[in-house]
């Protein structure tokens, strides 16, 4: 882990993404306990104010502090991104496991099903879910997780098929290892680089999807702070008060770029083929393990010699 993190930090894209994501997480934690101004505090005499000492980023149309709303919304968007990534990752891996199954009927059926459902837009799915559920975080998470999970399965499947046809997987199958264990121990490690990129893109796209779905009225409800809500309440007055749209738009852009770059940097850092420092660390760990095993064997032989007397008789 230390080698992976240091390898990511050596690149400019890795430093940017790690810094932005660390700030995002820190601000999300702080906002749960403190904001410069309470988010529900409004002042009708101070609407659409420019940045000042009292309001560092200005106020919106209700007189609420923009910085406080952005800080409070960061926790909402972080929760949406994490839940969407978790759902899409689990769904995508389950679909990949079915798509590379040795049962041709199951695999072909799942492939056709994924190709058919992947054409369903995320917005349309969110609109369908909003009918029984209403505007909520669950609508955004389920719509994003379902759509991104299908896309992840389609992209990861070719890499998983190559690993499934490898000699070590065939050897494991002939040795009686179960399909589920083979998938976890052999196939998943081979698709981790591609999986990291896709999950990071899913996290970034979920931030954009939250803003779009909230603007359409099927995303985060109005009583809950989010970056999409900040954009929705200000975009109508972009020609008159452009700064109120600039700040949430800038935050969304920085986070989305950081998430995409984080996936690329992580893929290069965890792949021994592209990261020579990781290869050297793995080789050093292997030599240490080998030397430790030889030392244990030597100690065992010495102990046997101590407990054995002349003529091969035990001294006990």
FIDOBA-988504 format. One record per residue (C-alpha): residue number from 1; residue in three letters; x negated, y negated, z negated. Coordinates in Angstrom, 1 decimal. Example, Ala and Ser with C-alpha at 12.3 -4.5 7.8 and 13.67 -1.06 7.14 Angstrom:
<sites>
SITE | nr | rest | east | north | up
SITE | 1 | ALA | -12.3 | 4.5 | -7.8
SITE | 2 | SER | -13.7 | 1.1 | -7.1
</sites>
This chain:
<sites>
SITE | nr | rest | east | north | up
SITE | 1 | UNK | 0.0 | 0.0 | 0.0
SITE | 2 | UNK | -2.8 | -2.4 | -0.8
SITE | 3 | UNK | -4.4 | -1.7 | 2.6
SITE | 4 | UNK | -1.1 | -2.2 | 4.4
SITE | 5 | UNK | -0.4 | -5.5 | 2.7
SITE | 6 | UNK | -3.9 | -6.8 | 3.2
SITE | 7 | UNK | -3.7 | -5.8 | 6.9
SITE | 8 | UNK | -0.4 | -7.7 | 7.3
SITE | 9 | UNK | -1.9 | -10.8 | 5.5
SITE | 10 | UNK | -4.8 | -10.9 | 7.9
SITE | 11 | UNK | -2.5 | -11.8 | 10.8
SITE | 12 | UNK | -0.9 | -15.3 | 11.1
SITE | 13 | UNK | 2.5 | -13.7 | 11.9
SITE | 14 | UNK | 2.2 | -11.5 | 8.8
SITE | 15 | UNK | 1.2 | -14.4 | 6.5
SITE | 16 | UNK | 4.1 | -16.5 | 7.8
SITE | 17 | UNK | 6.7 | -13.7 | 7.5
SITE | 18 | UNK | 5.5 | -12.6 | 4.0
SITE | 19 | UNK | 5.5 | -16.2 | 2.8
SITE | 20 | UNK | 8.9 | -17.1 | 4.0
SITE | 21 | UNK | 10.5 | -13.9 | 2.8
SITE | 22 | UNK | 8.8 | -14.3 | -0.6
SITE | 23 | UNK | 10.2 | -17.8 | -0.9
SITE | 24 | UNK | 13.6 | -16.6 | 0.2
SITE | 25 | UNK | 13.7 | -13.9 | -2.5
SITE | 26 | UNK | 12.4 | -16.3 | -5.2
SITE | 27 | UNK | 14.9 | -19.0 | -4.3
SITE | 28 | UNK | 17.7 | -16.4 | -4.4
SITE | 29 | UNK | 16.7 | -15.4 | -7.9
SITE | 30 | UNK | 16.4 | -18.9 | -9.1
SITE | 31 | UNK | 19.7 | -20.0 | -7.6
SITE | 32 | UNK | 21.5 | -17.4 | -9.8
SITE | 33 | UNK | 20.5 | -19.5 | -12.9
SITE | 34 | UNK | 19.8 | -23.0 | -11.7
SITE | 35 | UNK | 20.4 | -25.4 | -8.8
SITE | 36 | UNK | 19.6 | -29.1 | -8.6
SITE | 37 | UNK | 23.3 | -30.0 | -8.8
SITE | 38 | UNK | 26.1 | -27.6 | -9.7
SITE | 39 | UNK | 27.5 | -26.3 | -6.4
SITE | 40 | UNK | 31.1 | -27.1 | -7.3
SITE | 41 | UNK | 30.2 | -30.7 | -8.2
SITE | 42 | UNK | 31.6 | -33.1 | -5.6
SITE | 43 | UNK | 31.8 | -36.9 | -5.3
SITE | 44 | UNK | 34.2 | -38.5 | -2.8
SITE | 45 | UNK | 32.3 | -41.7 | -3.0
SITE | 46 | UNK | 29.0 | -40.1 | -1.8
SITE | 47 | UNK | 30.0 | -38.1 | 1.3
SITE | 48 | UNK | 27.6 | -37.6 | 4.2
SITE | 49 | UNK | 24.8 | -39.3 | 2.4
SITE | 50 | UNK | 21.3 | -39.3 | 3.8
SITE | 51 | UNK | 18.5 | -37.6 | 1.8
SITE | 52 | UNK | 17.7 | -39.5 | -1.4
SITE | 53 | UNK | 16.2 | -39.0 | -4.9
SITE | 54 | UNK | 19.5 | -37.7 | -6.3
SITE | 55 | UNK | 20.2 | -35.5 | -3.3
SITE | 56 | UNK | 17.0 | -34.4 | -1.6
SITE | 57 | UNK | 18.8 | -33.1 | 1.6
SITE | 58 | UNK | 21.8 | -35.3 | 1.4
SITE | 59 | UNK | 25.5 | -34.5 | 0.9
SITE | 60 | UNK | 28.2 | -32.9 | 3.0
SITE | 61 | UNK | 31.7 | -34.0 | 3.8
SITE | 62 | UNK | 32.9 | -33.2 | 0.3
SITE | 63 | UNK | 30.1 | -35.0 | -1.5
SITE | 64 | UNK | 28.4 | -31.7 | -2.5
SITE | 65 | UNK | 24.7 | -31.4 | -2.6
SITE | 66 | UNK | 23.4 | -29.6 | 0.5
SITE | 67 | UNK | 20.2 | -28.3 | -1.1
SITE | 68 | UNK | 22.2 | -26.7 | -3.9
SITE | 69 | UNK | 24.5 | -25.0 | -1.5
SITE | 70 | UNK | 21.6 | -23.7 | 0.6
SITE | 71 | UNK | 19.9 | -22.3 | -2.5
SITE | 72 | UNK | 23.1 | -20.6 | -3.6
SITE | 73 | UNK | 23.8 | -19.3 | -0.1
SITE | 74 | UNK | 20.4 | -17.7 | 0.1
SITE | 75 | UNK | 21.5 | -15.0 | -2.4
SITE | 76 | UNK | 24.6 | -14.3 | -0.4
SITE | 77 | UNK | 22.7 | -13.9 | 2.8
SITE | 78 | UNK | 20.0 | -11.8 | 1.2
SITE | 79 | UNK | 22.6 | -9.4 | -0.2
SITE | 80 | UNK | 24.3 | -9.2 | 3.3
SITE | 81 | UNK | 21.0 | -8.5 | 5.0
SITE | 82 | UNK | 20.0 | -5.8 | 2.5
SITE | 83 | UNK | 23.3 | -4.0 | 2.7
SITE | 84 | UNK | 23.5 | -4.2 | 6.5
SITE | 85 | UNK | 20.0 | -2.8 | 6.8
SITE | 86 | UNK | 20.7 | 0.0 | 4.3
SITE | 87 | UNK | 24.0 | 0.9 | 6.1
SITE | 88 | UNK | 22.5 | 0.8 | 9.6
SITE | 89 | UNK | 19.4 | 2.8 | 8.5
SITE | 90 | UNK | 21.4 | 5.6 | 6.9
SITE | 91 | UNK | 23.9 | 5.7 | 9.8
SITE | 92 | UNK | 21.2 | 5.5 | 12.5
SITE | 93 | UNK | 19.1 | 8.3 | 10.9
SITE | 94 | UNK | 22.2 | 10.6 | 10.5
SITE | 95 | UNK | 23.0 | 10.1 | 14.2
SITE | 96 | UNK | 19.4 | 10.7 | 15.2
SITE | 97 | UNK | 19.4 | 14.0 | 13.2
SITE | 98 | UNK | 22.6 | 15.1 | 15.1
SITE | 99 | UNK | 21.2 | 13.9 | 18.5
SITE | 100 | UNK | 18.1 | 16.0 | 18.2
SITE | 101 | UNK | 19.9 | 19.0 | 16.8
SITE | 102 | UNK | 19.1 | 22.4 | 18.3
SITE | 103 | UNK | 22.8 | 22.9 | 18.9
SITE | 104 | UNK | 23.2 | 21.5 | 22.4
SITE | 105 | UNK | 27.0 | 21.0 | 22.0
SITE | 106 | UNK | 26.6 | 18.9 | 18.9
SITE | 107 | UNK | 23.7 | 16.8 | 20.3
SITE | 108 | UNK | 25.4 | 16.1 | 23.6
SITE | 109 | UNK | 28.6 | 15.1 | 21.9
SITE | 110 | UNK | 26.9 | 12.7 | 19.6
SITE | 111 | UNK | 24.9 | 11.2 | 22.5
SITE | 112 | UNK | 28.1 | 10.6 | 24.5
SITE | 113 | UNK | 29.8 | 9.2 | 21.4
SITE | 114 | UNK | 27.0 | 6.8 | 20.7
SITE | 115 | UNK | 26.9 | 5.6 | 24.3
SITE | 116 | UNK | 30.6 | 5.0 | 24.2
SITE | 117 | UNK | 30.7 | 3.1 | 20.9
SITE | 118 | UNK | 27.6 | 1.0 | 21.4
SITE | 119 | UNK | 29.5 | -1.1 | 23.9
SITE | 120 | UNK | 31.9 | -2.2 | 21.1
SITE | 121 | UNK | 30.8 | -5.8 | 20.2
SITE | 122 | UNK | 30.1 | -6.6 | 16.6
SITE | 123 | UNK | 32.4 | -9.6 | 16.7
SITE | 124 | UNK | 35.3 | -7.5 | 18.0
SITE | 125 | UNK | 34.7 | -4.9 | 15.2
SITE | 126 | UNK | 34.7 | -7.7 | 12.6
SITE | 127 | UNK | 38.0 | -9.0 | 13.9
SITE | 128 | UNK | 39.5 | -5.6 | 13.7
SITE | 129 | UNK | 38.2 | -5.1 | 10.1
SITE | 130 | UNK | 39.4 | -8.6 | 9.1
SITE | 131 | UNK | 43.0 | -7.6 | 9.7
SITE | 132 | UNK | 43.3 | -5.3 | 6.7
SITE | 133 | UNK | 40.4 | -6.6 | 4.6
SITE | 134 | UNK | 40.6 | -10.4 | 5.3
SITE | 135 | UNK | 37.5 | -12.6 | 5.4
SITE | 136 | UNK | 34.9 | -11.0 | 3.1
SITE | 137 | UNK | 31.3 | -9.9 | 2.8
SITE | 138 | UNK | 32.4 | -6.3 | 3.4
SITE | 139 | UNK | 33.6 | -7.2 | 6.9
SITE | 140 | UNK | 30.2 | -8.6 | 7.8
SITE | 141 | UNK | 28.2 | -5.7 | 6.3
SITE | 142 | UNK | 30.3 | -3.0 | 7.9
SITE | 143 | UNK | 30.5 | -4.6 | 11.3
SITE | 144 | UNK | 26.7 | -5.3 | 11.4
SITE | 145 | UNK | 25.8 | -1.9 | 9.8
SITE | 146 | UNK | 27.9 | 0.0 | 12.3
SITE | 147 | UNK | 26.8 | -1.9 | 15.4
SITE | 148 | UNK | 23.1 | -1.9 | 14.5
SITE | 149 | UNK | 23.1 | 1.7 | 13.4
SITE | 150 | UNK | 24.3 | 2.8 | 16.8
SITE | 151 | UNK | 21.7 | 0.7 | 18.5
SITE | 152 | UNK | 19.0 | 2.1 | 16.1
SITE | 153 | UNK | 20.0 | 5.7 | 16.9
SITE | 154 | UNK | 19.8 | 5.1 | 20.7
SITE | 155 | UNK | 16.3 | 3.5 | 20.4
SITE | 156 | UNK | 14.8 | 6.0 | 17.9
SITE | 157 | UNK | 16.1 | 9.1 | 19.6
SITE | 158 | UNK | 13.4 | 9.4 | 22.4
SITE | 159 | UNK | 10.6 | 9.2 | 19.7
SITE | 160 | UNK | 12.4 | 11.8 | 17.6
SITE | 161 | UNK | 12.8 | 14.1 | 20.6
SITE | 162 | UNK | 9.0 | 14.0 | 21.3
SITE | 163 | UNK | 8.3 | 14.9 | 17.6
SITE | 164 | UNK | 10.9 | 17.7 | 17.7
SITE | 165 | UNK | 9.1 | 19.4 | 20.6
SITE | 166 | UNK | 5.7 | 19.2 | 19.0
SITE | 167 | UNK | 3.7 | 22.3 | 18.0
SITE | 168 | UNK | 3.8 | 21.7 | 14.2
SITE | 169 | UNK | 7.6 | 21.3 | 14.3
SITE | 170 | UNK | 8.0 | 24.5 | 16.2
SITE | 171 | UNK | 5.6 | 26.2 | 13.8
SITE | 172 | UNK | 7.7 | 25.0 | 10.8
SITE | 173 | UNK | 10.8 | 26.3 | 12.4
SITE | 174 | UNK | 9.3 | 29.7 | 13.0
SITE | 175 | UNK | 8.2 | 29.7 | 9.4
SITE | 176 | UNK | 11.8 | 29.4 | 8.3
SITE | 177 | UNK | 11.8 | 25.8 | 7.2
SITE | 178 | UNK | 15.3 | 24.3 | 7.3
SITE | 179 | UNK | 16.4 | 21.7 | 9.9
SITE | 180 | UNK | 17.1 | 19.0 | 7.3
SITE | 181 | UNK | 13.7 | 19.4 | 5.6
SITE | 182 | UNK | 11.9 | 19.3 | 9.0
SITE | 183 | UNK | 13.8 | 16.1 | 9.9
SITE | 184 | UNK | 12.7 | 14.4 | 6.6
SITE | 185 | UNK | 9.1 | 15.7 | 6.5
SITE | 186 | UNK | 8.1 | 15.7 | 10.2
SITE | 187 | UNK | 10.5 | 13.6 | 12.3
SITE | 188 | UNK | 11.1 | 10.6 | 10.1
SITE | 189 | UNK | 7.4 | 9.9 | 9.5
SITE | 190 | UNK | 6.9 | 9.9 | 13.3
SITE | 191 | UNK | 9.6 | 7.3 | 13.9
SITE | 192 | UNK | 8.8 | 5.0 | 11.0
SITE | 193 | UNK | 7.0 | 2.4 | 13.1
SITE | 194 | UNK | 9.9 | 2.1 | 15.5
SITE | 195 | UNK | 12.3 | 2.2 | 12.6
SITE | 196 | UNK | 10.6 | -0.7 | 10.8
SITE | 197 | UNK | 10.9 | -2.9 | 13.9
SITE | 198 | UNK | 14.6 | -2.1 | 14.4
SITE | 199 | UNK | 15.5 | -2.6 | 10.8
SITE | 200 | UNK | 13.8 | -5.9 | 10.6
SITE | 201 | UNK | 15.6 | -7.0 | 13.7
SITE | 202 | UNK | 18.8 | -5.8 | 12.2
SITE | 203 | UNK | 18.2 | -7.9 | 9.1
SITE | 204 | UNK | 17.5 | -11.0 | 11.2
SITE | 205 | UNK | 20.5 | -10.4 | 13.4
SITE | 206 | UNK | 22.7 | -10.0 | 10.4
SITE | 207 | UNK | 21.8 | -13.5 | 9.2
SITE | 208 | UNK | 22.9 | -14.8 | 12.6
SITE | 209 | UNK | 26.0 | -12.6 | 12.6
SITE | 210 | UNK | 27.0 | -14.0 | 9.2
SITE | 211 | UNK | 26.9 | -17.5 | 10.5
SITE | 212 | UNK | 28.8 | -16.7 | 13.6
SITE | 213 | UNK | 31.5 | -14.6 | 11.9
SITE | 214 | UNK | 31.9 | -17.2 | 9.1
SITE | 215 | UNK | 32.4 | -19.9 | 11.8
SITE | 216 | UNK | 35.1 | -17.7 | 13.4
SITE | 217 | UNK | 36.8 | -17.4 | 10.0
SITE | 218 | UNK | 36.3 | -13.6 | 9.5
SITE | 219 | UNK | 33.0 | -13.7 | 7.6
SITE | 220 | UNK | 32.2 | -15.0 | 4.2
SITE | 221 | UNK | 35.2 | -16.7 | 2.6
SITE | 222 | UNK | 35.2 | -20.5 | 2.0
SITE | 223 | UNK | 34.9 | -20.1 | -1.8
SITE | 224 | UNK | 31.5 | -18.3 | -1.6
SITE | 225 | UNK | 28.3 | -20.2 | -0.6
SITE | 226 | UNK | 26.4 | -19.0 | 2.4
SITE | 227 | UNK | 24.3 | -20.5 | 5.1
SITE | 228 | UNK | 27.0 | -19.8 | 7.6
SITE | 229 | UNK | 29.5 | -21.7 | 5.5
SITE | 230 | UNK | 27.1 | -24.7 | 5.3
SITE | 231 | UNK | 26.9 | -24.7 | 9.1
SITE | 232 | UNK | 30.6 | -24.3 | 9.6
SITE | 233 | UNK | 31.6 | -27.3 | 7.4
SITE | 234 | UNK | 29.1 | -29.6 | 9.1
SITE | 235 | UNK | 28.9 | -28.6 | 12.8
SITE | 236 | UNK | 32.1 | -30.6 | 13.7
SITE | 237 | UNK | 30.2 | -33.8 | 12.8
SITE | 238 | UNK | 26.9 | -33.0 | 14.4
SITE | 239 | UNK | 27.0 | -36.1 | 16.6
SITE | 240 | UNK | 27.6 | -38.4 | 13.7
SITE | 241 | UNK | 25.7 | -36.7 | 10.8
SITE | 242 | UNK | 23.1 | -34.4 | 12.5
SITE | 243 | UNK | 21.0 | -33.9 | 9.4
SITE | 244 | UNK | 23.8 | -31.9 | 7.7
SITE | 245 | UNK | 23.5 | -29.4 | 10.4
SITE | 246 | UNK | 19.8 | -29.6 | 10.8
SITE | 247 | UNK | 18.9 | -28.2 | 7.3
SITE | 248 | UNK | 21.0 | -25.0 | 7.4
SITE | 249 | UNK | 20.1 | -24.4 | 11.0
SITE | 250 | UNK | 16.4 | -24.8 | 10.2
SITE | 251 | UNK | 16.6 | -22.4 | 7.3
SITE | 252 | UNK | 18.4 | -19.7 | 9.4
SITE | 253 | UNK | 15.9 | -20.1 | 12.2
SITE | 254 | UNK | 12.9 | -19.8 | 9.9
SITE | 255 | UNK | 14.3 | -16.7 | 8.1
SITE | 256 | UNK | 15.3 | -14.9 | 11.4
SITE | 257 | UNK | 11.8 | -15.5 | 12.9
SITE | 258 | UNK | 10.2 | -14.3 | 9.7
SITE | 259 | UNK | 12.2 | -11.1 | 9.7
SITE | 260 | UNK | 11.4 | -10.3 | 13.3
SITE | 261 | UNK | 7.7 | -11.0 | 12.8
SITE | 262 | UNK | 7.6 | -9.0 | 9.6
SITE | 263 | UNK | 8.8 | -5.9 | 11.4
SITE | 264 | UNK | 6.1 | -6.2 | 14.0
SITE | 265 | UNK | 3.4 | -6.8 | 11.5
SITE | 266 | UNK | 4.5 | -3.9 | 9.3
SITE | 267 | UNK | 4.6 | -1.6 | 12.3
SITE | 268 | UNK | 1.0 | -2.4 | 13.2
SITE | 269 | UNK | -0.1 | -2.1 | 9.6
SITE | 270 | UNK | 1.4 | 1.3 | 8.8
SITE | 271 | UNK | 0.3 | 3.0 | 12.0
SITE | 272 | UNK | -3.1 | 4.6 | 11.7
SITE | 273 | UNK | -3.6 | 4.4 | 15.4
SITE | 274 | UNK | -3.4 | 0.6 | 15.5
SITE | 275 | UNK | -4.9 | 0.0 | 12.0
SITE | 276 | UNK | -8.5 | 1.2 | 11.6
SITE | 277 | UNK | -8.6 | 0.1 | 8.0
SITE | 278 | UNK | -5.7 | 2.4 | 7.2
SITE | 279 | UNK | -7.5 | 5.3 | 9.0
SITE | 280 | UNK | -10.6 | 4.6 | 6.9
SITE | 281 | UNK | -8.6 | 4.5 | 3.7
SITE | 282 | UNK | -6.8 | 7.8 | 4.5
SITE | 283 | UNK | -10.1 | 9.4 | 5.4
SITE | 284 | UNK | -11.7 | 8.2 | 2.2
SITE | 285 | UNK | -8.8 | 9.6 | 0.2
SITE | 286 | UNK | -9.1 | 12.9 | 1.9
SITE | 287 | UNK | -12.8 | 13.2 | 1.1
SITE | 288 | UNK | -12.1 | 12.3 | -2.5
SITE | 289 | UNK | -9.4 | 15.0 | -2.7
SITE | 290 | UNK | -11.8 | 17.5 | -1.1
SITE | 291 | UNK | -14.6 | 16.7 | -3.5
SITE | 292 | UNK | -12.3 | 16.8 | -6.5
SITE | 293 | UNK | -11.1 | 20.3 | -5.4
SITE | 294 | UNK | -14.7 | 21.5 | -5.0
SITE | 295 | UNK | -15.6 | 20.1 | -8.4
SITE | 296 | UNK | -12.6 | 22.0 | -10.0
SITE | 297 | UNK | -13.7 | 25.2 | -8.3
SITE | 298 | UNK | -17.2 | 24.8 | -9.6
SITE | 299 | UNK | -16.0 | 24.2 | -13.2
SITE | 300 | UNK | -13.8 | 27.3 | -12.9
SITE | 301 | UNK | -16.8 | 29.4 | -11.8
SITE | 302 | UNK | -19.0 | 28.0 | -14.7
SITE | 303 | UNK | -16.2 | 28.8 | -17.2
SITE | 304 | UNK | -16.1 | 32.4 | -15.9
SITE | 305 | UNK | -19.9 | 32.7 | -16.3
SITE | 306 | UNK | -19.7 | 31.4 | -19.9
SITE | 307 | UNK | -17.1 | 33.9 | -20.8
SITE | 308 | UNK | -18.9 | 36.8 | -19.2
SITE | 309 | UNK | -21.9 | 38.4 | -20.9
SITE | 310 | UNK | -24.7 | 40.6 | -19.5
SITE | 311 | UNK | -23.6 | 43.7 | -17.6
SITE | 312 | UNK | -20.4 | 42.0 | -16.6
SITE | 313 | UNK | -18.7 | 42.5 | -20.1
SITE | 314 | UNK | -16.7 | 39.8 | -21.6
SITE | 315 | UNK | -18.1 | 37.9 | -24.6
SITE | 316 | UNK | -14.7 | 37.6 | -26.3
</sites>
